[in-house]
Structures are given as C-alpha cells and as structure tokens.
Amino acid sequence: MKISEAKFAGSSTRVQNKPKRHLPEVAFIGRSNVGKSSLINMLCRNGRLAMTSATPGKTKVVNHFIINDSWYLVDLPGYGYAKMGQKGRTELAAVVSDYIFNSEELQLLFVLIDSRHDIGATDLDFLAELGENRIPFAIIFTKCDKKGPNALAAQIERIKEQILQEWEELPPMLVSSSESGAGREEILEYIAQILETQQ
C-alpha cells in the first residue's frame, strides 16, 4: 500500500461524534510512552500528522485521519499513564472503550508494545479484554532499533512466551522503528490485506 494523502478528519470522545463518513477504520493504541504518534507519523511520512510530545499521555481524544480518501487511521489515547489522576484515567478509559466496543467501522486494532521491555500486566489485561470481546487485533513491537538483532529477537521471544501463558495462540505480530522506518512496508501491507478482506 502507498499512502498518497493523509488528512486530519476530526476528534471525538464518543462514537456518535466521530466523522460521519462511514469508511473502514484501523486504530492504534498502546501505553502512553510506547511511541504511537511517532509510528503513525512514520507510516504516513508526515512528521506533524499525529501530535508527538516529550510528555506521554497527551492524546485525550479519538483522532481520525482519512487516508487516500478511502479509510481512516485512528489514533486512540494511550493507557497506563501513571502520572494522571484516577479520575482522568477513568475518563480516558471510557473514551477508549466506547470507541473500541461500539465503532462498527473498526476493522483492526494495532496494540503497540515496547520491544525493549517485558510485556506489562496492564498490556496483558488489555489484550484479555480485547479477546473477551472478540475485537480483532495485531501487535506492533515499537522501538526495535534500540537493541541489537540478537537481543531484540530474544526479547520478542520472551514477550511471546509471556503472552502464551494467557493465550492459546499468538496474534499477528509486526516489528517497527519510527526512527529507521523499519516495518513500514510490512505494516501497510498488512493493513491493505485487512481492508481487502472487508470489501
């Protein structure tokens, strides 16, 4: 897939307020310091499309970007941001849940996992919730340029083992680096396959 145009289409905190044009949606979510905005900007080759910040947890709404005038890339608020108060975390969780469980156009949710660390309990709980609600998802490992190839492969295998303690089989998995652009073509090709099956 080639992205020739990516435009901001609107923000919302409830599904009924998202852009009215019904198009397939591919959404991205992860812990609030996982590099989600940088990944979205890398995929679209637009450094200013999604807001990046040195301070995690800046995304507070569901942001829709229309891609090639044919589908939406959806940027969701992160989860597990410890410095936010309980009230704020509860409100953000409600925004995320409303979108994930109620958007009829959602075709796939990419869950971003930092490849440098073991998967956290927050991530595992989130994946379990997706499974219980039959939400189609795939995992993207981010920041894969931060380790050498052998250390990276070993860490990803470790994460797979951690996931298999809770799951009978692994979800689709891709690796990426926003800095080097690694994984861009594979991710876009996977999105193209998903969208093609929904036509």
Secondary structure, 3 states (H helix, E strand, C coil): CCCCCEEEEEEECCHHHCCCCCCCEEEEEEECCCCHHHHHHHHHCCCCCCCCCCCCCCCCCEEEEEECCCEEEEECCCECCCCCCHHHHHHHHHHHHHHHHHCCCEEEEEEEEECCCCCCHHHHHHHHHHHHCCCCEEEEEECCCCCCHHHHHHHHHHHHHHHHCCCCCCCCEEECCCCCCCCHHHHHHHHHHHHHHCC
